[in-house]
């Protein structure tokens, strides 16, 4: 190890706001590469311990280092960070160290709710270990004591008193949501039931400070279900905090823009004193990268588990994806599960039967009755001889307890297709069996709506005379299948003569996925406009097979291949960005002599500014007077 080098490289600290699949509770993760052979671990730890003893004797301000003893046999960085935090009076929290034996990768997870303290303890530990590495290399070690002393003092200031930390630990063990506000002030509880505590107070049960929490996850249909469920619960008169893939709202007032399905957005809503009920969408990425920031919830909906996003972030099978989504079920008092989905069935079998509510589009009365004997409840569909849905049936304790007419229930731009029916079943199941009492169900169902005002880029429909704009974010086969059903229905109802597709794709997906999207579009669309997103090539998840301009070229190439294969000549155009598409559409749509539907398919919900510009263009299109 050369003099002056750090024993660790590419150090990165990541803060998680809640439980993730591989670690319980809020945590801070240190990820880095160890630049020393594993055989030198003990030497580095011993050298750093000797150095700390020397420094402690050299300056009174570093005296605390004299009695810190990292345990032998541990990874040096983990040992020192743990020792420093323990010296400050921090209670024991879970910790896990994973070291890659071959490439030197290192990950240390600390289940500690004070991320700044972990950052500062890491800073002190790195200074000691760097100096120890210099000493091992035989170089002269020159120590500037002031930075080290300042870092230690900052570490102490970053933590509450030992008594307060111990109380925080007891709150966490009891499942209470809390946040240290500095000094002796702590926020305890959720939403409208939170209060600010000063100092250490008597034990406060988590249940006394909770608000109702409803969560929705699944592969397809999460945002639609959240919207439907939020509207049903809002009729209770409670102020709803709702987080979805297109923003966050409190009582109908937008609080956040963009994708809000992670734990950070959920935590922000749960800390908002105006929120009386939380309805939270949970996505794959949010579960992995941010976690679930609460210990208990009331109702957790799992819509379905499809082969979507398989092969990303270490999730290589549909079973692994289901297990990830089940993280949201684990802390729920009641799980709402899809009886028609194999993975939902598997996960339901792992829970006590009386904590499950099942819904189904296809199950008959005999199956619904039998399952309702064991489950907390079941919701099914009554159909006419032609197979069209007539009503929803509610089952409990082996008998049907209610029937809800579906006459006039068409929330999805005036439709009630089979996909929306599945999402409606899930929302009704959660609302009926959840903790909030609701009445007047027939009126509530008829009042549900999903339109351009509250459901952007989920097949949101915007009419402008004899032009229909449809905005949608579908990219996976399951979502595209649902979109195809909606498009066909709109084309029939609006008597559309020509469908123009506008498509862009991201560089984080495999080219085969993009070709599948084109194959789907070729069967529905009369002409295709492909535009590029220059920003997508510079993201962290961009695949090396792409270069600027390559994605729209790939889409157009596949379109032309399908033309040749199918003996058709459907036109395709390639554009460098959305601005160029917008200019083309201005000219193309003013020169047409037919009723057109323009589908703008932009799957990335996190590029909020681009979506806003698309919406502004659509809304600005001239509408007929009157």
C-alpha positions as CSV (number, residue, x, y, z in Angstrom):
1,X,0.0,0.0,0.0
2,X,1.7,3.2,-1.2
3,X,2.2,6.1,1.2
4,X,-0.6,8.7,1.0
5,X,-3.2,6.4,-0.4
6,X,-6.6,5.8,1.1
7,X,-7.4,2.3,2.3
8,X,-10.8,2.8,0.7
9,X,-11.9,4.0,-2.7
10,X,-15.1,5.4,-4.3
11,X,-16.7,5.8,-0.9
12,X,-20.5,6.5,-1.1
13,X,-23.0,7.0,1.7
14,X,-26.6,6.3,0.9
15,X,-29.5,7.1,3.3
16,X,-32.6,4.9,3.2
17,X,-35.7,6.2,4.9
18,X,-37.2,2.8,5.8
19,X,-37.1,-1.0,5.6
20,X,-35.8,-2.6,2.4
21,X,-35.8,-6.3,1.5
22,X,-32.3,-7.0,2.9
23,X,-32.3,-4.8,6.0
24,X,-34.9,-3.7,8.6
25,X,-35.7,-0.1,9.6
26,X,-34.2,3.2,8.5
27,X,-30.5,2.8,7.6
28,X,-27.4,4.3,6.2
29,X,-25.3,2.3,3.8
30,X,-21.6,2.8,3.2
31,X,-20.5,1.4,-0.2
32,X,-16.9,1.4,-1.3
33,X,-13.9,-0.7,-2.4
34,X,-11.2,-1.8,0.0
35,X,-7.9,-1.0,-1.6
36,X,-6.0,-3.5,0.6
37,X,-5.8,-7.3,0.5
38,X,-8.0,-9.1,2.9
39,X,-4.9,-10.5,4.6
40,X,-4.0,-6.9,5.7
41,X,-7.3,-6.3,7.5
42,X,-6.0,-7.2,11.0
43,X,-2.8,-5.2,10.5
44,X,-4.7,-2.1,9.4
45,X,-7.0,-2.4,12.4
46,X,-4.1,-2.8,14.8
47,X,-2.2,0.1,13.3
48,X,-5.2,2.4,13.5
49,X,-5.8,1.4,17.2
50,X,-2.2,2.2,18.1
51,X,-2.4,5.5,16.2
52,X,-5.6,6.5,18.0
53,X,-3.9,5.8,21.4
54,X,-1.0,8.0,20.5
55,X,-3.2,10.8,19.3
56,X,-5.4,10.6,22.4
57,X,-2.4,11.1,24.6
58,X,-1.1,13.9,22.4
59,X,-4.1,16.2,22.8
60,X,-6.7,16.5,25.5
61,X,-9.5,17.1,22.9
62,X,-8.9,13.6,21.5
63,X,-9.0,11.8,24.8
64,X,-12.1,9.9,23.9
65,X,-10.1,7.9,21.4
66,X,-8.0,6.4,24.2
67,X,-10.8,4.1,25.4
68,X,-12.4,3.2,22.1
69,X,-11.5,-0.3,21.2
70,X,-12.7,-1.6,17.8
71,X,-13.2,-5.3,18.0
72,X,-10.5,-7.6,16.5
73,X,-11.6,-9.6,13.5
74,X,-13.8,-6.9,12.1
75,X,-13.6,-4.9,8.9
76,X,-11.6,-1.8,10.0
77,X,-14.0,0.8,8.6
78,X,-17.0,-0.8,10.1
79,X,-15.2,-1.4,13.4
80,X,-14.2,2.3,13.8
81,X,-17.5,3.8,12.7
82,X,-19.3,1.5,15.2
83,X,-16.9,2.3,18.0
84,X,-17.1,6.0,17.5
85,X,-20.9,6.0,17.5
86,X,-21.0,3.8,20.6
87,X,-18.6,6.2,22.4
88,X,-21.2,8.9,21.8
89,X,-23.8,6.9,23.6
90,X,-25.7,5.6,20.6
91,X,-27.8,2.4,21.5
92,X,-27.1,-0.8,19.6
93,X,-28.7,-0.9,16.2
94,X,-28.5,-3.6,13.6
95,X,-25.4,-3.7,11.4
96,X,-24.4,-5.8,8.5
97,X,-21.1,-6.0,6.7
98,X,-20.8,-7.6,3.2
99,X,-17.3,-7.8,1.7
100,X,-16.7,-9.0,-1.8
101,X,-13.9,-11.6,-1.5
102,X,-12.6,-11.1,-5.0
103,X,-13.1,-7.5,-6.1
104,X,-12.8,-5.8,-2.7
105,X,-16.3,-4.3,-2.7
106,X,-17.6,-3.5,0.7
107,X,-21.0,-2.6,1.9
108,X,-21.8,-1.7,5.5
109,X,-25.4,-1.2,6.5
110,X,-26.1,0.7,9.8
111,X,-29.7,0.7,11.0
112,X,-29.2,4.1,12.5
113,X,-31.8,6.9,12.3
114,X,-29.1,9.7,12.4
115,X,-27.5,9.7,8.9
116,X,-25.4,12.8,9.5
117,X,-23.8,11.1,12.5
118,X,-22.8,8.1,10.3
119,X,-21.3,10.5,7.8
120,X,-19.2,12.3,10.4
121,X,-18.1,9.0,12.1
122,X,-17.0,7.8,8.7
123,X,-15.0,10.9,8.1
124,X,-13.2,10.5,11.4
125,X,-12.6,6.8,10.8
126,X,-11.2,7.4,7.3
127,X,-8.7,9.9,8.7
128,X,-7.5,7.4,11.2
129,X,-7.3,4.6,8.7
130,X,-5.5,6.7,6.1
131,X,-2.9,7.6,8.6
132,X,-2.6,4.0,9.7
133,X,-2.1,3.0,6.1
134,X,0.8,5.5,5.8
135,X,2.4,4.1,8.9
136,X,2.1,0.5,7.6
137,X,3.7,1.6,4.3
138,X,6.7,2.9,6.3
139,X,6.2,6.5,5.4
140,X,6.4,9.5,7.8
141,X,3.0,10.2,9.4
142,X,2.3,13.9,9.9
143,X,-0.9,14.5,11.8
144,X,-2.9,17.7,11.8
145,X,-4.9,17.4,15.0
146,X,-7.3,20.3,14.5
147,X,-9.4,18.7,11.6
148,X,-9.6,15.4,13.6
149,X,-10.7,17.2,16.8
150,X,-13.2,19.3,14.9
151,X,-14.7,16.2,13.3
152,X,-15.1,14.5,16.6
153,X,-16.8,17.6,18.1
154,X,-19.1,17.8,15.1
155,X,-20.0,14.2,15.6
156,X,-21.1,14.8,19.2
157,X,-23.2,17.8,18.1
158,X,-24.9,15.8,15.4
159,X,-26.4,13.4,18.0
160,X,-29.0,13.9,20.7
161,X,-28.2,13.2,24.3
162,X,-27.7,9.6,25.3
163,X,-31.0,9.7,27.2
164,X,-32.9,11.0,24.2
165,X,-31.3,8.5,21.9
166,X,-32.3,5.7,24.2
167,X,-35.9,7.0,24.2
168,X,-35.9,7.2,20.4
169,X,-34.8,3.6,20.3
170,X,-37.7,2.6,22.5
171,X,-40.1,4.5,20.2
172,X,-38.7,2.7,17.2
173,X,-39.1,-0.7,18.9
174,X,-42.7,0.2,19.6
175,X,-43.3,0.9,15.9
176,X,-43.8,4.7,16.4
177,X,-42.9,7.1,13.6
178,X,-40.6,9.8,15.0
179,X,-38.2,12.4,13.8
180,X,-35.6,14.2,15.9
181,X,-35.9,18.0,15.3
182,X,-32.7,19.1,17.1
183,X,-32.1,19.9,20.7
184,X,-34.5,18.1,22.9
185,X,-37.5,18.2,20.5
186,X,-38.9,15.1,18.8
187,X,-41.8,14.8,16.4
188,X,-43.8,11.6,17.4
189,X,-46.6,10.1,15.4
190,X,-48.1,10.6,11.9
191,X,-50.0,13.3,10.1
192,X,-52.8,15.0,12.0
193,X,-52.1,12.8,15.1
194,X,-48.5,13.8,15.6
195,X,-47.2,15.9,18.4
196,X,-43.9,17.6,19.3
197,X,-42.3,16.1,22.5
198,X,-39.8,18.0,24.5
199,X,-37.2,15.8,26.2
200,X,-37.8,12.3,27.3
201,X,-41.5,11.7,27.8
202,X,-43.6,8.7,29.1
203,X,-43.8,5.8,26.6
204,X,-46.2,6.6,23.8
205,X,-47.8,3.7,22.1
206,X,-47.5,3.7,18.3
207,X,-51.2,3.0,17.8
208,X,-52.2,6.2,19.6
209,X,-50.3,8.3,17.1
210,X,-51.0,6.5,13.9
211,X,-53.3,7.6,11.0
212,X,-54.8,5.1,8.6
213,X,-52.4,4.0,5.9
214,X,-53.4,2.4,2.6
215,X,-50.8,1.2,0.1
216,X,-51.0,0.0,-3.4
217,X,-48.3,-1.9,-5.4
218,X,-48.2,-4.3,-8.3
219,X,-46.9,-4.4,-11.9
220,X,-49.7,-2.7,-13.8
221,X,-52.5,-0.4,-12.6
222,X,-51.1,1.1,-9.4
223,X,-51.7,4.7,-10.1
224,X,-55.3,4.0,-11.4
225,X,-56.1,2.1,-8.2
226,X,-54.6,4.8,-6.0
227,X,-56.7,7.4,-7.7
228,X,-59.9,5.3,-7.3
229,X,-59.2,4.5,-3.7
230,X,-58.3,8.1,-2.9
231,X,-61.7,9.2,-4.3
232,X,-63.6,6.6,-2.3
233,X,-61.9,7.5,0.9
234,X,-62.2,11.3,0.4
235,X,-65.9,10.9,0.6
236,X,-65.4,10.0,4.3
237,X,-64.7,13.7,5.0
238,X,-61.1,13.0,6.0
239,X,-58.2,14.9,4.5
240,X,-56.4,12.5,2.2
241,X,-52.6,12.6,1.7
242,X,-52.0,10.8,-1.7
243,X,-48.7,9.9,-3.3
244,X,-48.6,8.5,-6.8
245,X,-46.3,8.3,-9.9
246,X,-47.4,11.7,-11.0
247,X,-47.2,13.8,-7.8
248,X,-48.4,14.1,-4.2
249,X,-51.5,15.8,-2.9
250,X,-53.0,16.7,0.5
251,X,-56.8,17.3,0.4
252,X,-56.7,17.7,-3.4
253,X,-53.9,20.3,-3.2
254,X,-50.7,19.4,-5.1
255,X,-47.7,19.3,-2.8
256,X,-45.1,17.6,-5.0
257,X,-44.5,17.2,-8.8
258,X,-43.2,14.2,-10.6
259,X,-42.8,10.6,-9.5
260,X,-43.7,10.3,-5.8
261,X,-43.9,6.5,-5.2
262,X,-40.9,6.2,-3.1
263,X,-40.4,6.1,0.7
264,X,-39.2,9.7,0.8
265,X,-42.5,11.1,-0.6
266,X,-44.4,8.8,1.7
267,X,-42.5,10.0,4.7
268,X,-43.1,13.6,3.7
269,X,-46.9,13.0,3.7
270,X,-46.8,11.1,6.9
271,X,-45.1,14.1,8.6
272,X,-47.6,16.6,7.2
273,X,-49.9,17.7,10.1
274,X,-52.8,18.2,7.6
275,X,-52.9,14.6,6.6
276,X,-55.6,12.5,8.2
277,X,-55.4,9.4,6.0
278,X,-52.5,8.3,3.7
279,X,-52.9,6.5,0.4
280,X,-49.5,5.6,-1.0
281,X,-48.4,4.1,-4.3
282,X,-45.4,1.8,-3.9
283,X,-43.1,1.0,-6.9
284,X,-40.3,-1.5,-7.4
285,X,-37.5,1.2,-7.5
286,X,-38.8,3.0,-4.4
287,X,-38.9,-0.2,-2.4
288,X,-35.4,-1.0,-3.3
289,X,-33.8,2.4,-3.0
290,X,-35.7,4.2,-0.3
291,X,-37.6,1.6,1.7
292,X,-40.8,1.7,3.7
293,X,-40.6,4.3,6.4
294,X,-43.3,3.0,8.8
295,X,-43.6,-0.1,10.9
296,X,-47.3,-0.7,10.4
297,X,-50.0,0.0,7.8
298,X,-53.7,-0.8,7.7
299,X,-54.4,-2.1,4.2
300,X,-51.9,-3.1,1.5
301,X,-53.1,-3.9,-2.0
302,X,-51.1,-6.1,-4.4
303,X,-52.8,-5.8,-7.8
304,X,-50.8,-8.3,-9.8
305,X,-47.2,-9.4,-10.5
306,X,-46.3,-9.6,-14.2
307,X,-43.0,-10.0,-16.0
308,X,-42.2,-6.3,-15.9
309,X,-38.8,-5.0,-15.0
310,X,-37.4,-8.5,-14.7
311,X,-33.6,-8.5,-15.0
312,X,-33.1,-5.1,-13.3
313,X,-31.5,-4.4,-9.9
314,X,-30.9,-8.1,-9.1
315,X,-34.5,-9.1,-9.7
316,X,-34.2,-12.0,-12.1
317,X,-37.5,-13.9,-11.8
318,X,-41.2,-13.2,-11.3
319,X,-41.0,-14.9,-7.9
320,X,-38.2,-12.5,-6.8
321,X,-40.3,-9.5,-8.0
322,X,-43.3,-10.8,-6.1
323,X,-41.2,-11.1,-2.9
324,X,-40.0,-7.6,-3.3
325,X,-43.5,-6.2,-3.7
326,X,-44.5,-8.4,-0.7
327,X,-42.4,-6.1,1.5
328,X,-45.3,-3.7,1.4
329,X,-47.6,-6.5,2.6
330,X,-45.5,-7.6,5.5
331,X,-46.3,-4.7,7.9
332,X,-50.0,-4.5,6.9
333,X,-52.9,-5.6,9.1
334,X,-54.9,-6.5,6.0
335,X,-53.6,-7.6,2.6
336,X,-55.9,-7.1,-0.5
337,X,-54.8,-9.7,-3.1
338,X,-55.8,-10.7,-6.6
339,X,-57.3,-14.2,-6.6
340,X,-56.7,-14.4,-10.4
341,X,-52.9,-13.9,-10.0
342,X,-50.6,-16.8,-9.3
343,X,-48.0,-14.8,-7.3
344,X,-50.7,-13.1,-5.2
345,X,-52.0,-16.6,-4.4
346,X,-48.5,-17.7,-3.4
347,X,-47.9,-14.7,-1.2
348,X,-51.4,-15.0,0.4
349,X,-50.7,-18.5,1.5
350,X,-47.8,-17.2,3.6
351,X,-50.2,-15.0,5.6
352,X,-52.9,-15.9,8.2
353,X,-56.0,-16.4,6.2
354,X,-58.1,-14.0,8.2
355,X,-55.7,-11.1,7.3
356,X,-56.4,-11.5,3.5
357,X,-59.1,-9.9,1.4
358,X,-59.4,-11.4,-2.1
359,X,-60.8,-9.9,-5.3
360,X,-61.5,-11.6,-8.6
361,X,-62.9,-10.8,-12.0
362,X,-63.6,-14.4,-13.0
363,X,-64.4,-16.5,-9.8
364,X,-67.9,-17.8,-9.5
365,X,-70.2,-17.6,-6.5
366,X,-69.3,-21.0,-5.2
367,X,-65.6,-20.2,-5.1
368,X,-66.2,-16.7,-3.6
369,X,-68.5,-18.2,-0.9
370,X,-66.0,-20.9,0.1
371,X,-63.0,-18.6,0.2
372,X,-64.9,-16.0,2.3
373,X,-65.4,-18.6,5.0
374,X,-61.7,-18.4,5.8
375,X,-60.6,-15.0,4.6
376,X,-61.4,-11.5,6.0
377,X,-63.5,-10.9,2.9
378,X,-63.9,-11.5,-0.8
379,X,-65.1,-9.2,-3.7
380,X,-66.3,-10.6,-7.0
381,X,-68.2,-9.6,-10.2
382,X,-71.7,-10.5,-11.3
383,X,-72.0,-10.7,-15.1
384,X,-74.9,-10.9,-17.5
385,X,-75.2,-13.8,-20.0
386,X,-73.0,-11.9,-22.5
387,X,-70.2,-11.6,-19.9
388,X,-70.6,-7.9,-19.3
389,X,-70.2,-6.8,-15.6
390,X,-73.4,-5.9,-13.8
391,X,-72.4,-5.5,-10.2
392,X,-69.8,-6.1,-7.5
393,X,-70.6,-8.7,-4.8
394,X,-69.1,-8.5,-1.3
395,X,-68.7,-11.7,0.6
396,X,-67.9,-12.3,4.3
397,X,-68.2,-15.3,6.6
398,X,-69.6,-17.6,3.9
399,X,-72.4,-15.3,2.6
400,X,-72.9,-12.3,0.3
401,X,-73.3,-9.2,2.4
402,X,-73.7,-6.5,-0.3
403,X,-74.1,-6.0,-4.0
404,X,-73.0,-2.8,-5.8
405,X,-74.5,-1.9,-9.1
406,X,-72.1,-1.0,-11.9
407,X,-74.7,0.8,-14.0
408,X,-73.3,4.2,-14.8
409,X,-69.9,3.3,-13.4
410,X,-67.5,4.2,-16.1
411,X,-64.6,6.1,-14.5
412,X,-62.0,5.7,-17.3
413,X,-62.9,8.4,-19.7
414,X,-66.4,7.0,-19.9
415,X,-65.3,3.3,-20.1
416,X,-65.2,0.4,-17.7
417,X,-62.9,-2.2,-19.4
418,X,-61.7,-5.3,-17.9
419,X,-58.4,-3.7,-16.8
420,X,-60.2,-0.9,-15.0
421,X,-62.6,-3.4,-13.5
422,X,-59.6,-5.2,-11.9
423,X,-58.4,-1.9,-10.4
424,X,-61.9,-0.9,-9.3
425,X,-62.2,-4.3,-7.5
426,X,-59.0,-3.7,-5.7
427,X,-60.0,-0.2,-4.6
428,X,-63.4,-1.2,-3.4
429,X,-61.9,-4.2,-1.5
430,X,-59.5,-1.9,0.3
431,X,-62.1,0.8,1.0
432,X,-64.9,-1.6,2.1
433,X,-62.8,-3.8,4.5
434,X,-60.4,-1.0,5.6
435,X,-60.7,1.0,8.9
436,X,-62.7,4.0,7.5
437,X,-66.5,3.5,7.6
438,X,-68.1,4.5,4.3
439,X,-71.8,4.6,3.2
440,X,-73.7,5.4,0.0
441,X,-71.7,3.1,-2.1
442,X,-73.8,3.3,-5.3
443,X,-73.4,7.0,-5.5
444,X,-69.7,6.8,-4.7
445,X,-69.0,4.4,-7.5
446,X,-70.9,6.4,-10.0
447,X,-69.0,9.5,-9.0
448,X,-65.5,8.0,-9.7
449,X,-63.6,9.6,-12.6
450,X,-60.2,9.2,-14.2
451,X,-59.6,11.8,-16.8
452,X,-57.2,14.4,-18.2
453,X,-57.3,16.4,-15.0
454,X,-56.2,13.7,-12.6
455,X,-54.8,10.9,-14.7
456,X,-52.2,12.3,-17.0
457,X,-50.2,9.8,-19.1
458,X,-52.4,7.0,-18.1
459,X,-54.4,6.9,-21.3
460,X,-55.5,10.4,-20.5
461,X,-57.9,11.6,-23.2
462,X,-58.0,15.2,-24.5
463,X,-60.5,16.2,-27.2
464,X,-60.0,19.1,-29.5
465,X,-62.8,19.1,-32.0
466,X,-62.2,16.1,-34.4
467,X,-58.8,15.4,-32.9
468,X,-58.3,13.2,-29.9
469,X,-55.0,13.3,-28.0
470,X,-54.2,10.4,-25.8
471,X,-51.2,10.6,-23.5
472,X,-49.8,7.3,-22.0
473,X,-46.7,6.0,-20.3
474,X,-47.0,2.3,-21.2
475,X,-43.8,0.5,-22.2
476,X,-44.1,-3.1,-21.0
477,X,-46.2,-5.7,-22.8
478,X,-48.8,-5.9,-20.0
479,X,-49.3,-2.1,-19.9
480,X,-49.3,-1.9,-23.7
481,X,-52.0,-4.6,-23.8
482,X,-54.2,-2.5,-21.5
483,X,-53.5,0.6,-23.6
484,X,-54.5,-1.2,-26.8
485,X,-57.9,-2.0,-25.3
486,X,-58.5,1.6,-24.4
487,X,-57.3,2.9,-27.9
488,X,-59.6,0.5,-29.8
489,X,-62.5,1.7,-27.6
490,X,-61.8,5.3,-28.2
491,X,-61.3,4.8,-32.0
492,X,-64.7,3.1,-32.2
493,X,-66.5,5.7,-30.0
494,X,-65.0,8.8,-31.6
495,X,-65.1,7.4,-35.1
496,X,-61.4,8.0,-35.7
497,X,-60.2,7.7,-39.3
498,X,-56.4,7.8,-38.6
499,X,-54.2,7.0,-35.6
500,X,-50.8,8.8,-35.4
501,X,-48.4,7.5,-32.9
502,X,-45.6,9.6,-31.2
503,X,-43.1,7.4,-29.4
504,X,-39.9,7.9,-27.4
505,X,-37.9,5.5,-25.3
506,X,-35.2,5.5,-22.6
507,X,-31.6,4.3,-22.8
508,X,-32.0,2.2,-19.6
509,X,-34.0,-0.5,-21.4
510,X,-32.8,-3.3,-23.6
511,X,-33.3,-2.8,-27.4
512,X,-35.6,-5.9,-27.5
513,X,-38.0,-4.1,-25.2
514,X,-38.2,-1.2,-27.6
515,X,-38.7,-3.5,-30.5
516,X,-41.6,-5.1,-28.7
517,X,-43.2,-1.7,-28.3
518,X,-42.9,-1.0,-32.0
519,X,-44.5,-4.4,-32.8
520,X,-47.4,-3.6,-30.6
521,X,-47.8,-0.1,-32.2
522,X,-47.6,-1.4,-35.7
523,X,-50.9,-3.3,-35.3
524,X,-52.7,-0.2,-34.0
525,X,-51.2,2.9,-35.5
526,X,-51.3,4.2,-39.1
527,X,-48.1,6.3,-38.9
528,X,-45.3,6.6,-36.4
529,X,-43.2,9.6,-35.3
530,X,-40.1,8.7,-33.2
531,X,-38.3,11.4,-31.2
532,X,-35.2,11.3,-29.2
533,X,-34.5,12.3,-25.6
534,X,-30.9,13.6,-25.5
535,X,-30.9,13.5,-21.7
536,X,-31.6,9.7,-21.5
537,X,-28.1,8.8,-22.7
538,X,-26.4,10.5,-19.8
539,X,-28.3,8.8,-16.9
540,X,-26.7,6.3,-14.6
541,X,-28.8,3.5,-16.0
542,X,-28.1,4.2,-19.6
543,X,-26.9,1.0,-21.4
544,X,-23.6,1.3,-23.4
545,X,-25.2,-0.1,-26.6
546,X,-26.8,3.3,-27.2
547,X,-25.5,6.6,-28.5
548,X,-27.3,9.9,-29.0
549,X,-29.8,9.5,-31.8
550,X,-29.7,5.7,-31.8
551,X,-33.0,5.0,-30.1
552,X,-35.4,6.7,-32.5
553,X,-33.3,5.1,-35.3
554,X,-33.8,1.7,-33.8
555,X,-37.6,2.3,-33.5
556,X,-37.9,3.4,-37.1
557,X,-35.7,0.5,-38.3
558,X,-38.0,-2.0,-36.6
559,X,-41.1,-0.3,-38.0
560,X,-39.7,-0.6,-41.6
561,X,-38.8,-4.2,-41.0
562,X,-42.4,-4.9,-39.9
563,X,-43.7,-3.0,-43.0
564,X,-41.7,-5.3,-45.2
565,X,-42.7,-8.4,-43.3
566,X,-46.4,-7.6,-43.4
567,X,-46.5,-6.1,-46.9
568,X,-47.5,-2.6,-45.7
569,X,-46.2,0.9,-46.2
570,X,-47.1,2.7,-43.0
571,X,-45.0,5.9,-42.8
572,X,-42.5,6.6,-40.1
573,X,-40.5,9.8,-39.3
574,X,-37.5,10.4,-37.0
575,X,-37.0,13.6,-35.0
576,X,-34.2,14.8,-32.8
577,X,-36.4,15.9,-29.9
578,X,-39.9,16.9,-28.8
579,X,-39.6,20.4,-30.1
580,X,-39.2,19.0,-33.6
581,X,-42.2,16.7,-33.2
582,X,-44.3,19.6,-32.0
583,X,-43.4,21.7,-35.0
584,X,-44.2,18.8,-37.3
585,X,-47.6,18.1,-35.7
586,X,-48.6,21.8,-35.9
587,X,-48.3,21.5,-39.7
588,X,-49.4,17.9,-40.1
589,X,-52.7,18.3,-38.1
590,X,-53.7,21.6,-39.7
591,X,-53.5,20.0,-43.2
592,X,-55.4,16.8,-42.5
593,X,-58.9,16.0,-43.8
594,X,-59.8,13.2,-41.5
595,X,-60.7,12.5,-37.8
596,X,-57.4,11.8,-36.1
597,X,-56.2,10.3,-32.8
598,X,-52.7,11.3,-31.7
599,X,-51.2,8.9,-29.2
600,X,-48.1,10.4,-27.4
601,X,-46.4,7.5,-25.7
602,X,-43.7,8.8,-23.3
603,X,-43.0,6.2,-20.5
604,X,-40.6,8.0,-18.2
605,X,-42.6,9.6,-15.4
606,X,-39.5,11.1,-13.9
607,X,-38.9,13.6,-16.8
608,X,-41.6,15.9,-15.4
609,X,-40.6,18.9,-17.5
610,X,-40.9,17.1,-20.8
611,X,-44.3,15.7,-19.8
612,X,-45.4,19.3,-18.8
613,X,-44.4,20.6,-22.2
614,X,-46.3,17.8,-24.0
615,X,-49.4,18.6,-21.9
616,X,-49.1,22.3,-22.6
617,X,-48.9,21.6,-26.3
618,X,-52.0,19.4,-26.2
619,X,-54.0,21.8,-24.0
620,X,-53.1,24.7,-26.3
621,X,-54.5,23.0,-29.4
622,X,-57.5,25.1,-30.6
623,X,-60.9,23.8,-29.4
624,X,-64.1,24.5,-31.3
625,X,-66.1,27.4,-29.9
626,X,-69.0,26.4,-27.6
